[in-house]
Amino acid sequence: MRSRFVSFHYTVKDRQGKVLDSTHDGEPMMFLEGANQIMPVLEAGIKPLQTGDKSAIFIHSSDAYGERDEKLVIDVPLTSLPHKGKIADGQQFRLDSKKNGPRVYRVLNSNQTHAKLDGNHPLAGKDLTFEVEVVETRKATQAEIPLKASGGGGYN
């Protein structure tokens, strides 16, 4: 059976109903089924849907961006950051540490000598609800099938 190509709009909300992200003001998200391009639980929730269908898909934090790991919140000297100029809250750096490996860190705050960085995904530890509306489903083309074999960029 050939894979499907699916495009969908979504609105992501936290447990309190706060909107965290949405595609409704732009282009829909697109993926090839089975290519590990989106969260597996989200893909499983979309799998039975057809063009025009809507659904709310709850995803526990462990199946989304994982649980928060406080060991990934670190203080580092500014001299160890690859930056030029002032450090701003929210700024991101890719660092390779012996303890945590390569990872993107976000600046939580900084002073004259140090910065407090967070290597957790901003949505780590959050249960999410994806309200989805399927825009299109179709059989994947021969040109799209190699994306599945290669993992297509993949969700991690």
ZILINSUL-V5197 format. One record per backbone hydrogen bond with DSSP energy under -0.5 kcal/mol. NH is the residue of the N-H (numbers start at 1). CO is the residue of the C=O. E is the energy in kcal/mol with one decimal. If there is no record, write none. Layout:
NH,CO,E + NH,CO,E
This chain:
5,138,-3.3 + 6,31,-2.8 + 7,136,-2.5 + 8,29,-2.6 + 9,133,-2.6 + 11,131,-1.5 + 12,21,-3.1 + 13,129,-2.3 + 14,18,-1.8 + 17,14,-1.9 + 20,12,-3.3 + 21,12,-1.2 + 23,10,-2.4 + 24,10,-0.5 + 26,23,-2.4 + 29,8,-2.6 + 31,6,-2.4 + 33,4,-2.8 + 33,31,-0.5 + 35,32,-1.9 + 43,39,-2.7 + 44,40,-2.5 + 45,41,-1.8 + 46,42,-1.6 + 47,43,-2.0 + 48,44,-0.6 + 49,46,-2.2 + 52,134,-2.8 + 53,50,-2.4 + 55,132,-2.1 + 57,55,-0.5 + 57,130,-2.9 + 58,56,-0.6 + 59,128,-3.5 + 63,60,-1.9 + 64,60,-0.7 + 64,61,-1.0 + 66,61,-2.3 + 70,68,-0.5 + 72,69,-2.4 + 73,70,-1.5 + 74,72,-0.7 + 74,117,-2.2 + 76,115,-2.5 + 78,113,-2.9 + 80,77,-2.0 + 81,78,-1.7 + 83,81,-1.9 + 90,107,-3.2 + 91,88,-2.1 + 93,105,-2.5 + 95,93,-0.7 + 95,103,-2.7 + 97,95,-0.6 + 97,101,-1.6 + 101,97,-2.4 + 103,95,-2.4 + 105,93,-3.4 + 105,103,-0.5 + 106,118,-2.6 + 107,91,-2.8 + 108,106,-0.5 + 108,116,-3.4 + 109,116,-1.1 + 111,114,-2.7 + 115,76,-2.6 + 116,109,-3.2 + 117,74,-3.5 + 117,115,-0.6 + 118,106,-2.6 + 119,72,-2.5 + 124,121,-2.3 + 125,66,-3.4 + 126,123,-1.8 + 128,59,-2.9 + 129,13,-2.4 + 130,57,-2.9 + 131,11,-3.0 + 131,129,-0.7 + 132,55,-3.2 + 132,130,-0.8 + 133,9,-2.3 + 134,53,-2.6 + 135,7,-2.3 + 136,7,-1.9 + 138,5,-2.0 + 140,3,-3.1 + 144,141,-0.7 + 145,141,-1.4 + 146,142,-0.7 + 147,144,-1.3 + 148,144,-0.7 + 148,145,-1.3 + 149,145,-1.3 + 150,146,-2.0 + 151,147,-0.7 + 151,148,-0.6 + 152,147,-0.7 + 154,151,-1.4 + 155,36,-4.2
